Amino acid sequence: MAQRKSNRQSDFTGSRVLILTGNHAGQEGVCIGKSADRKKWAISPDGTDEILQLEFENEFGLLMDFSTDPEKN
């Protein structure tokens, strides 16, 4: 089965995320920008000083806050 590449070019900097893989799977964090290789995103898990290099959709996802105005998500 061929994998589909995402065409999303959004800037996730400052977005709340959910980490899906690795030692921090299931934890929330914040995206601090593109990684040095420009292919992944730098993610800082909450409560740590670590910086993870993760791929959007495969290794982390965006958190949405449905208790507020959807335009602010």
PyMOL Python script that loads the backbone (N, CA, C, O; Angstrom):
from pymol import cmd

cmd.read_pdbstr("""\
ATOM      1  N   MET A   1       0.846  -1.175   0.000  1.00  0.00           N
ATOM      2  CA  MET A   1       0.000   0.000   0.000  1.00  0.00           C
ATOM      3  C   MET A   1       0.890   1.237   0.000  1.00  0.00           C
ATOM      4  O   MET A   1       1.796   1.348   0.826  1.00  0.00           O
ATOM      5  N   ALA A   2       0.647   2.141  -0.893  1.00  0.00           N
ATOM      6  CA  ALA A   2       1.431   3.375  -0.989  1.00  0.00           C
ATOM      7  C   ALA A   2       1.040   4.327   0.132  1.00  0.00           C
ATOM      8  O   ALA A   2      -0.137   4.468   0.462  1.00  0.00           O
ATOM      9  N   GLN A   3       2.033   4.972   0.705  1.00  0.00           N
ATOM     10  CA  GLN A   3       1.766   5.957   1.741  1.00  0.00           C
ATOM     11  C   GLN A   3       1.499   7.300   1.097  1.00  0.00           C
ATOM     12  O   GLN A   3       2.139   7.688   0.120  1.00  0.00           O
ATOM     13  N   ARG A   4       0.541   7.995   1.667  1.00  0.00           N
ATOM     14  CA  ARG A   4       0.181   9.311   1.158  1.00  0.00           C
ATOM     15  C   ARG A   4       0.954  10.359   1.936  1.00  0.00           C
ATOM     16  O   ARG A   4       0.951  10.350   3.167  1.00  0.00           O
ATOM     17  N   LYS A   5       1.602  11.242   1.242  1.00  0.00           N
ATOM     18  CA  LYS A   5       2.324  12.354   1.856  1.00  0.00           C
ATOM     19  C   LYS A   5       1.362  13.491   2.121  1.00  0.00           C
ATOM     20  O   LYS A   5       0.519  13.809   1.283  1.00  0.00           O
ATOM     21  N   SER A   6       1.488  14.105   3.288  1.00  0.00           N
ATOM     22  CA  SER A   6       0.646  15.248   3.613  1.00  0.00           C
ATOM     23  C   SER A   6       1.132  16.479   2.860  1.00  0.00           C
ATOM     24  O   SER A   6       2.336  16.719   2.762  1.00  0.00           O
ATOM     25  N   ASN A   7       0.199  17.253   2.334  1.00  0.00           N
ATOM     26  CA  ASN A   7       0.540  18.481   1.633  1.00  0.00           C
ATOM     27  C   ASN A   7       0.420  19.695   2.538  1.00  0.00           C
ATOM     28  O   ASN A   7       0.516  20.830   2.071  1.00  0.00           O
ATOM     29  N   ARG A   8       0.212  19.468   3.819  1.00  0.00           N
ATOM     30  CA  ARG A   8       0.042  20.575   4.743  1.00  0.00           C
ATOM     31  C   ARG A   8       1.354  21.315   4.928  1.00  0.00           C
ATOM     32  O   ARG A   8       2.398  20.705   5.156  1.00  0.00           O
ATOM     33  N   GLN A   9       1.292  22.613   4.831  1.00  0.00           N
ATOM     34  CA  GLN A   9       2.477  23.446   4.977  1.00  0.00           C
ATOM     35  C   GLN A   9       2.317  24.405   6.150  1.00  0.00           C
ATOM     36  O   GLN A   9       2.955  25.458   6.178  1.00  0.00           O
ATOM     37  N   SER A  10       1.471  24.053   7.121  1.00  0.00           N
ATOM     38  CA  SER A  10       1.191  24.927   8.259  1.00  0.00           C
ATOM     39  C   SER A  10       2.420  25.135   9.127  1.00  0.00           C
ATOM     40  O   SER A  10       3.345  24.322   9.133  1.00  0.00           O
ATOM     41  N   ASP A  11       2.409  26.233   9.853  1.00  0.00           N
ATOM     42  CA  ASP A  11       3.433  26.490  10.847  1.00  0.00           C
ATOM     43  C   ASP A  11       2.838  26.135  12.202  1.00  0.00           C
ATOM     44  O   ASP A  11       1.950  26.829  12.698  1.00  0.00           O
ATOM     45  N   PHE A  12       3.324  25.068  12.792  1.00  0.00           N
ATOM     46  CA  PHE A  12       2.796  24.577  14.055  1.00  0.00           C
ATOM     47  C   PHE A  12       3.465  25.220  15.269  1.00  0.00           C
ATOM     48  O   PHE A  12       3.141  24.864  16.402  1.00  0.00           O
ATOM     49  N   THR A  13       4.379  26.149  15.062  1.00  0.00           N
ATOM     50  CA  THR A  13       5.109  26.772  16.159  1.00  0.00           C
ATOM     51  C   THR A  13       4.142  27.332  17.193  1.00  0.00           C
ATOM     52  O   THR A  13       3.245  28.110  16.869  1.00  0.00           O
ATOM     53  N   GLY A  14       4.340  26.922  18.445  1.00  0.00           N
ATOM     54  CA  GLY A  14       3.503  27.377  19.550  1.00  0.00           C
ATOM     55  C   GLY A  14       2.263  26.533  19.779  1.00  0.00           C
ATOM     56  O   GLY A  14       1.544  26.748  20.754  1.00  0.00           O
ATOM     57  N   SER A  15       2.000  25.580  18.901  1.00  0.00           N
ATOM     58  CA  SER A  15       0.812  24.740  19.023  1.00  0.00           C
ATOM     59  C   SER A  15       0.985  23.667  20.083  1.00  0.00           C
ATOM     60  O   SER A  15       2.078  23.138  20.283  1.00  0.00           O
ATOM     61  N   ARG A  16      -0.113  23.354  20.760  1.00  0.00           N
ATOM     62  CA  ARG A  16      -0.138  22.240  21.700  1.00  0.00           C
ATOM     63  C   ARG A  16      -0.246  20.958  20.887  1.00  0.00           C
ATOM     64  O   ARG A  16      -0.987  20.896  19.906  1.00  0.00           O
ATOM     65  N   VAL A  17       0.503  19.928  21.303  1.00  0.00           N
ATOM     66  CA  VAL A  17       0.537  18.677  20.559  1.00  0.00           C
ATOM     67  C   VAL A  17       0.397  17.484  21.496  1.00  0.00           C
ATOM     68  O   VAL A  17       0.595  17.600  22.706  1.00  0.00           O
ATOM     69  N   LEU A  18       0.055  16.343  20.922  1.00  0.00           N
ATOM     70  CA  LEU A  18       0.038  15.065  21.613  1.00  0.00           C
ATOM     71  C   LEU A  18       1.100  14.193  20.971  1.00  0.00           C
ATOM     72  O   LEU A  18       1.081  13.972  19.760  1.00  0.00           O
ATOM     73  N   ILE A  19       2.020  13.702  21.774  1.00  0.00           N
ATOM     74  CA  ILE A  19       3.108  12.857  21.287  1.00  0.00           C
ATOM     75  C   ILE A  19       2.581  11.430  21.155  1.00  0.00           C
ATOM     76  O   ILE A  19       1.979  10.900  22.089  1.00  0.00           O
ATOM     77  N   LEU A  20       2.804  10.810  20.004  1.00  0.00           N
ATOM     78  CA  LEU A  20       2.224   9.504  19.704  1.00  0.00           C
ATOM     79  C   LEU A  20       3.199   8.342  19.831  1.00  0.00           C
ATOM     80  O   LEU A  20       2.767   7.194  19.931  1.00  0.00           O
ATOM     81  N   THR A  21       4.496   8.608  19.829  1.00  0.00           N
ATOM     82  CA  THR A  21       5.480   7.527  19.817  1.00  0.00           C
ATOM     83  C   THR A  21       6.591   7.786  20.829  1.00  0.00           C
ATOM     84  O   THR A  21       6.724   8.889  21.360  1.00  0.00           O
ATOM     85  N   GLY A  22       7.381   6.753  21.084  1.00  0.00           N
ATOM     86  CA  GLY A  22       8.571   6.883  21.919  1.00  0.00           C
ATOM     87  C   GLY A  22       8.283   6.918  23.412  1.00  0.00           C
ATOM     88  O   GLY A  22       7.187   6.579  23.857  1.00  0.00           O
ATOM     89  N   ASN A  23       9.288   7.333  24.179  1.00  0.00           N
ATOM     90  CA  ASN A  23       9.187   7.358  25.639  1.00  0.00           C
ATOM     91  C   ASN A  23       8.122   8.315  26.151  1.00  0.00           C
ATOM     92  O   ASN A  23       7.640   8.152  27.272  1.00  0.00           O
ATOM     93  N   HIS A  24       7.749   9.294  25.367  1.00  0.00           N
ATOM     94  CA  HIS A  24       6.774  10.299  25.794  1.00  0.00           C
ATOM     95  C   HIS A  24       5.395  10.089  25.156  1.00  0.00           C
ATOM     96  O   HIS A  24       4.555  10.989  25.191  1.00  0.00           O
ATOM     97  N   ALA A  25       5.161   8.917  24.579  1.00  0.00           N
ATOM     98  CA  ALA A  25       3.872   8.626  23.939  1.00  0.00           C
ATOM     99  C   ALA A  25       2.737   8.857  24.932  1.00  0.00           C
ATOM    100  O   ALA A  25       2.793   8.406  26.076  1.00  0.00           O
ATOM    101  N   GLY A  26       1.713   9.565  24.477  1.00  0.00           N
ATOM    102  CA  GLY A  26       0.555   9.858  25.312  1.00  0.00           C
ATOM    103  C   GLY A  26       0.674  11.150  26.089  1.00  0.00           C
ATOM    104  O   GLY A  26      -0.292  11.580  26.720  1.00  0.00           O
ATOM    105  N   GLN A  27       1.838  11.780  26.059  1.00  0.00           N
ATOM    106  CA  GLN A  27       2.051  13.039  26.769  1.00  0.00           C
ATOM    107  C   GLN A  27       1.803  14.224  25.840  1.00  0.00           C
ATOM    108  O   GLN A  27       1.924  14.131  24.619  1.00  0.00           O
ATOM    109  N   GLU A  28       1.455  15.330  26.468  1.00  0.00           N
ATOM    110  CA  GLU A  28       1.282  16.570  25.719  1.00  0.00           C
ATOM    111  C   GLU A  28       2.589  17.348  25.703  1.00  0.00           C
ATOM    112  O   GLU A  28       3.478  17.112  26.521  1.00  0.00           O
ATOM    113  N   GLY A  29       2.691  18.270  24.767  1.00  0.00           N
ATOM    114  CA  GLY A  29       3.859  19.121  24.665  1.00  0.00           C
ATOM    115  C   GLY A  29       3.542  20.326  23.807  1.00  0.00           C
ATOM    116  O   GLY A  29       2.386  20.598  23.483  1.00  0.00           O
ATOM    117  N   VAL A  30       4.597  21.046  23.445  1.00  0.00           N
ATOM    118  CA  VAL A  30       4.437  22.228  22.611  1.00  0.00           C
ATOM    119  C   VAL A  30       5.440  22.158  21.462  1.00  0.00           C
ATOM    120  O   VAL A  30       6.580  21.727  21.637  1.00  0.00           O
ATOM    121  N   CYS A  31       4.992  22.591  20.290  1.00  0.00           N
ATOM    122  CA  CYS A  31       5.865  22.644  19.118  1.00  0.00           C
ATOM    123  C   CYS A  31       6.649  23.949  19.171  1.00  0.00           C
ATOM    124  O   CYS A  31       6.073  25.026  19.324  1.00  0.00           O
ATOM    125  N   ILE A  32       7.960  23.843  19.045  1.00  0.00           N
ATOM    126  CA  ILE A  32       8.786  25.053  19.112  1.00  0.00           C
ATOM    127  C   ILE A  32       9.367  25.443  17.751  1.00  0.00           C
ATOM    128  O   ILE A  32      10.158  26.381  17.660  1.00  0.00           O
ATOM    129  N   GLY A  33       8.976  24.726  16.697  1.00  0.00           N
ATOM    130  CA  GLY A  33       9.408  25.095  15.349  1.00  0.00           C
ATOM    131  C   GLY A  33       9.919  23.915  14.568  1.00  0.00           C
ATOM    132  O   GLY A  33       9.898  22.780  15.044  1.00  0.00           O
ATOM    133  N   LYS A  34      10.382  24.190  13.357  1.00  0.00           N
ATOM    134  CA  LYS A  34      10.939  23.153  12.495  1.00  0.00           C
ATOM    135  C   LYS A  34      12.273  22.664  13.047  1.00  0.00           C
ATOM    136  O   LYS A  34      13.021  23.426  13.660  1.00  0.00           O
ATOM    137  N   SER A  35      12.560  21.390  12.825  1.00  0.00           N
ATOM    138  CA  SER A  35      13.854  20.846  13.229  1.00  0.00           C
ATOM    139  C   SER A  35      14.931  21.320  12.258  1.00  0.00           C
ATOM    140  O   SER A  35      14.628  21.904  11.217  1.00  0.00           O
ATOM    141  N   ALA A  36      16.169  21.069  12.603  1.00  0.00           N
ATOM    142  CA  ALA A  36      17.287  21.529  11.780  1.00  0.00           C
ATOM    143  C   ALA A  36      17.246  20.952  10.366  1.00  0.00           C
ATOM    144  O   ALA A  36      17.665  21.608   9.413  1.00  0.00           O
ATOM    145  N   ASP A  37      16.738  19.720  10.230  1.00  0.00           N
ATOM    146  CA  ASP A  37      16.692  19.107   8.896  1.00  0.00           C
ATOM    147  C   ASP A  37      15.494  19.582   8.063  1.00  0.00           C
ATOM    148  O   ASP A  37      15.353  19.195   6.903  1.00  0.00           O
ATOM    149  N   ARG A  38      14.632  20.421   8.654  1.00  0.00           N
ATOM    150  CA  ARG A  38      13.450  21.006   8.006  1.00  0.00           C
ATOM    151  C   ARG A  38      12.413  19.971   7.576  1.00  0.00           C
ATOM    152  O   ARG A  38      11.458  20.311   6.877  1.00  0.00           O
ATOM    153  N   LYS A  39      12.588  18.704   7.986  1.00  0.00           N
ATOM    154  CA  LYS A  39      11.639  17.647   7.642  1.00  0.00           C
ATOM    155  C   LYS A  39      10.741  17.290   8.818  1.00  0.00           C
ATOM    156  O   LYS A  39       9.624  16.809   8.632  1.00  0.00           O
ATOM    157  N   LYS A  40      11.225  17.523  10.007  1.00  0.00           N
ATOM    158  CA  LYS A  40      10.482  17.195  11.220  1.00  0.00           C
ATOM    159  C   LYS A  40      10.257  18.466  12.024  1.00  0.00           C
ATOM    160  O   LYS A  40      10.684  19.551  11.630  1.00  0.00           O
ATOM    161  N   TRP A  41       9.580  18.316  13.156  1.00  0.00           N
ATOM    162  CA  TRP A  41       9.272  19.435  14.037  1.00  0.00           C
ATOM    163  C   TRP A  41       9.931  19.207  15.388  1.00  0.00           C
ATOM    164  O   TRP A  41      10.016  18.076  15.868  1.00  0.00           O
ATOM    165  N   ALA A  42      10.400  20.300  16.001  1.00  0.00           N
ATOM    166  CA  ALA A  42      10.986  20.249  17.340  1.00  0.00           C
ATOM    167  C   ALA A  42       9.838  20.351  18.345  1.00  0.00           C
ATOM    168  O   ALA A  42       9.084  21.324  18.348  1.00  0.00           O
ATOM    169  N   ILE A  43       9.720  19.334  19.194  1.00  0.00           N
ATOM    170  CA  ILE A  43       8.641  19.238  20.171  1.00  0.00           C
ATOM    171  C   ILE A  43       9.241  19.135  21.558  1.00  0.00           C
ATOM    172  O   ILE A  43      10.155  18.342  21.786  1.00  0.00           O
ATOM    173  N   SER A  44       8.727  19.940  22.496  1.00  0.00           N
ATOM    174  CA  SER A  44       9.162  19.876  23.882  1.00  0.00           C
ATOM    175  C   SER A  44       8.032  19.283  24.722  1.00  0.00           C
ATOM    176  O   SER A  44       6.991  19.918  24.887  1.00  0.00           O
ATOM    177  N   PRO A  45       8.225  18.064  25.259  1.00  0.00           N
ATOM    178  CA  PRO A  45       7.201  17.469  26.116  1.00  0.00           C
ATOM    179  C   PRO A  45       7.024  18.305  27.387  1.00  0.00           C
ATOM    180  O   PRO A  45       7.997  18.826  27.931  1.00  0.00           O
ATOM    181  N   ASP A  46       5.782  18.431  27.856  1.00  0.00           N
ATOM    182  CA  ASP A  46       5.500  19.171  29.080  1.00  0.00           C
ATOM    183  C   ASP A  46       6.306  18.608  30.247  1.00  0.00           C
ATOM    184  O   ASP A  46       6.475  17.395  30.369  1.00  0.00           O
ATOM    185  N   GLY A  47       6.795  19.492  31.094  1.00  0.00           N
ATOM    186  CA  GLY A  47       7.508  19.099  32.307  1.00  0.00           C
ATOM    187  C   GLY A  47       8.918  18.609  32.090  1.00  0.00           C
ATOM    188  O   GLY A  47       9.525  18.061  33.010  1.00  0.00           O
ATOM    189  N   THR A  48       9.459  18.792  30.895  1.00  0.00           N
ATOM    190  CA  THR A  48      10.840  18.374  30.613  1.00  0.00           C
ATOM    191  C   THR A  48      11.587  19.509  29.926  1.00  0.00           C
ATOM    192  O   THR A  48      10.992  20.488  29.476  1.00  0.00           O
ATOM    193  N   ASP A  49      12.890  19.354  29.857  1.00  0.00           N
ATOM    194  CA  ASP A  49      13.692  20.295  29.079  1.00  0.00           C
ATOM    195  C   ASP A  49      14.207  19.627  27.803  1.00  0.00           C
ATOM    196  O   ASP A  49      15.152  20.106  27.176  1.00  0.00           O
ATOM    197  N   GLU A  50      13.575  18.516  27.431  1.00  0.00           N
ATOM    198  CA  GLU A  50      13.959  17.771  26.235  1.00  0.00           C
ATOM    199  C   GLU A  50      13.370  18.405  24.981  1.00  0.00           C
ATOM    200  O   GLU A  50      12.332  19.064  25.025  1.00  0.00           O
ATOM    201  N   ILE A  51      14.050  18.192  23.875  1.00  0.00           N
ATOM    202  CA  ILE A  51      13.556  18.590  22.560  1.00  0.00           C
ATOM    203  C   ILE A  51      13.569  17.340  21.691  1.00  0.00           C
ATOM    204  O   ILE A  51      14.623  16.750  21.450  1.00  0.00           O
ATOM    205  N   LEU A  52      12.395  16.943  21.224  1.00  0.00           N
ATOM    206  CA  LEU A  52      12.264  15.773  20.364  1.00  0.00           C
ATOM    207  C   LEU A  52      12.113  16.222  18.915  1.00  0.00           C
ATOM    208  O   LEU A  52      11.537  17.276  18.648  1.00  0.00           O
ATOM    209  N   GLN A  53      12.618  15.441  17.997  1.00  0.00           N
ATOM    210  CA  GLN A  53      12.472  15.701  16.570  1.00  0.00           C
ATOM    211  C   GLN A  53      11.432  14.716  16.053  1.00  0.00           C
ATOM    212  O   GLN A  53      11.722  13.530  15.898  1.00  0.00           O
ATOM    213  N   LEU A  54      10.206  15.208  15.781  1.00  0.00           N
ATOM    214  CA  LEU A  54       9.110  14.312  15.436  1.00  0.00           C
ATOM    215  C   LEU A  54       8.456  14.699  14.113  1.00  0.00           C
ATOM    216  O   LEU A  54       8.447  15.865  13.718  1.00  0.00           O
ATOM    217  N   GLU A  55       7.911  13.690  13.444  1.00  0.00           N
ATOM    218  CA  GLU A  55       7.225  13.871  12.167  1.00  0.00           C
ATOM    219  C   GLU A  55       5.725  14.027  12.413  1.00  0.00           C
ATOM    220  O   GLU A  55       5.111  13.210  13.100  1.00  0.00           O
ATOM    221  N   PHE A  56       5.142  15.089  11.843  1.00  0.00           N
ATOM    222  CA  PHE A  56       3.716  15.357  11.997  1.00  0.00           C
ATOM    223  C   PHE A  56       2.882  14.216  11.429  1.00  0.00           C
ATOM    224  O   PHE A  56       3.201  13.665  10.376  1.00  0.00           O
ATOM    225  N   GLU A  57       1.856  13.884  12.107  1.00  0.00           N
ATOM    226  CA  GLU A  57       0.866  12.855  11.828  1.00  0.00           C
ATOM    227  C   GLU A  57       1.356  11.458  12.160  1.00  0.00           C
ATOM    228  O   GLU A  57       0.549  10.635  12.592  1.00  0.00           O
ATOM    229  N   ASN A  58       2.627  11.143  11.984  1.00  0.00           N
ATOM    230  CA  ASN A  58       3.125   9.813  12.324  1.00  0.00           C
ATOM    231  C   ASN A  58       3.610   9.734  13.765  1.00  0.00           C
ATOM    232  O   ASN A  58       3.447   8.701  14.414  1.00  0.00           O
ATOM    233  N   GLU A  59       4.206  10.815  14.277  1.00  0.00           N
ATOM    234  CA  GLU A  59       4.794  10.790  15.613  1.00  0.00           C
ATOM    235  C   GLU A  59       4.165  11.791  16.578  1.00  0.00           C
ATOM    236  O   GLU A  59       4.354  11.671  17.789  1.00  0.00           O
ATOM    237  N   PHE A  60       3.428  12.767  16.074  1.00  0.00           N
ATOM    238  CA  PHE A  60       2.679  13.679  16.933  1.00  0.00           C
ATOM    239  C   PHE A  60       1.479  14.223  16.178  1.00  0.00           C
ATOM    240  O   PHE A  60       1.449  14.239  14.947  1.00  0.00           O
ATOM    241  N   GLY A  61       0.489  14.672  16.946  1.00  0.00           N
ATOM    242  CA  GLY A  61      -0.708  15.273  16.369  1.00  0.00           C
ATOM    243  C   GLY A  61      -1.039  16.555  17.100  1.00  0.00           C
ATOM    244  O   GLY A  61      -0.569  16.777  18.216  1.00  0.00           O
ATOM    245  N   LEU A  62      -1.838  17.393  16.485  1.00  0.00           N
ATOM    246  CA  LEU A  62      -2.237  18.660  17.085  1.00  0.00           C
ATOM    247  C   LEU A  62      -3.392  18.441  18.049  1.00  0.00           C
ATOM    248  O   LEU A  62      -4.280  17.629  17.790  1.00  0.00           O
ATOM    249  N   LEU A  63      -3.378  19.167  19.163  1.00  0.00           N
ATOM    250  CA  LEU A  63      -4.483  19.149  20.109  1.00  0.00           C
ATOM    251  C   LEU A  63      -5.439  20.275  19.761  1.00  0.00           C
ATOM    252  O   LEU A  63      -5.014  21.378  19.415  1.00  0.00           O
ATOM    253  N   MET A  64      -6.716  19.998  19.851  1.00  0.00           N
ATOM    254  CA  MET A  64      -7.735  21.006  19.588  1.00  0.00           C
ATOM    255  C   MET A  64      -8.500  21.252  20.884  1.00  0.00           C
ATOM    256  O   MET A  64      -8.832  20.305  21.597  1.00  0.00           O
ATOM    257  N   ASP A  65      -8.779  22.508  21.192  1.00  0.00           N
ATOM    258  CA  ASP A  65      -9.537  22.872  22.380  1.00  0.00           C
ATOM    259  C   ASP A  65     -10.954  23.229  21.949  1.00  0.00           C
ATOM    260  O   ASP A  65     -11.201  24.332  21.461  1.00  0.00           O
ATOM    261  N   PHE A  66     -11.881  22.296  22.130  1.00  0.00           N
ATOM    262  CA  PHE A  66     -13.262  22.500  21.689  1.00  0.00           C
ATOM    263  C   PHE A  66     -14.086  23.288  22.705  1.00  0.00           C
ATOM    264  O   PHE A  66     -15.273  23.521  22.479  1.00  0.00           O
ATOM    265  N   SER A  67     -13.481  23.702  23.817  1.00  0.00           N
ATOM    266  CA  SER A  67     -14.214  24.482  24.809  1.00  0.00           C
ATOM    267  C   SER A  67     -14.152  25.981  24.498  1.00  0.00           C
ATOM    268  O   SER A  67     -14.757  26.782  25.212  1.00  0.00           O
ATOM    269  N   THR A  68     -13.437  26.364  23.455  1.00  0.00           N
ATOM    270  CA  THR A  68     -13.304  27.769  23.086  1.00  0.00           C
ATOM    271  C   THR A  68     -13.779  27.989  21.660  1.00  0.00           C
ATOM    272  O   THR A  68     -14.253  27.068  20.995  1.00  0.00           O
ATOM    273  N   ASP A  69     -13.646  29.192  21.216  1.00  0.00           N
ATOM    274  CA  ASP A  69     -14.012  29.564  19.852  1.00  0.00           C
ATOM    275  C   ASP A  69     -13.158  28.776  18.856  1.00  0.00           C
ATOM    276  O   ASP A  69     -11.932  28.871  18.907  1.00  0.00           O
ATOM    277  N   PRO A  70     -13.767  27.998  17.951  1.00  0.00           N
ATOM    278  CA  PRO A  70     -12.991  27.187  16.993  1.00  0.00           C
ATOM    279  C   PRO A  70     -12.056  28.015  16.120  1.00  0.00           C
ATOM    280  O   PRO A  70     -11.055  27.487  15.636  1.00  0.00           O
ATOM    281  N   GLU A  71     -12.347  29.285  15.906  1.00  0.00           N
ATOM    282  CA  GLU A  71     -11.477  30.146  15.110  1.00  0.00           C
ATOM    283  C   GLU A  71     -10.134  30.363  15.785  1.00  0.00           C
ATOM    284  O   GLU A  71      -9.170  30.737  15.117  1.00  0.00           O
ATOM    285  N   LYS A  72     -10.043  30.140  17.090  1.00  0.00           N
ATOM    286  CA  LYS A  72      -8.797  30.360  17.828  1.00  0.00           C
ATOM    287  C   LYS A  72      -7.921  29.112  17.885  1.00  0.00           C
ATOM    288  O   LYS A  72      -6.802  29.178  18.396  1.00  0.00           O
ATOM    289  N   ASN A  73      -8.395  27.983  17.379  1.00  0.00           N
ATOM    290  CA  ASN A  73      -7.610  26.745  17.365  1.00  0.00           C
ATOM    291  C   ASN A  73      -6.631  26.752  16.224  1.00  0.00           C
ATOM    292  O   ASN A  73      -5.880  25.793  16.049  1.00  0.00           O
TER     293      ASN A  73
END
""", "prot")
cmd.dss("prot")
cmd.show_as("cartoon", "prot")
cmd.util.cbc("prot")
cmd.orient("prot")
